[in-house]
Amino acid sequence: MTDNELLLAISNMLVPIKDDIQDMKVEIKDLKNEAKDIKIRVKKIELTQETMVLPRLNTIEACYT
């Protein structure tokens, strides 16, 4: 087997690996976007608890004590 044939064989073996890496990059990008969306939603929940829920709970607690 010549050097060129060996290089061609190695190149052919690397093509599926390269495709898998590209697929993983897309999936990672999607996961990063989902994580970003989750962070935004959690922040909104935290703000709602802080500005609406906790003050009302404190009022309810004050009425009972």
PyMOL commands that set and color helices and strands:
alter all, ss='L'
color gray80, all
select helices_A, chain A and resi 3-64
alter helices_A, ss='H'
color red, helices_A
deselect
rebuild
show_as cartoon
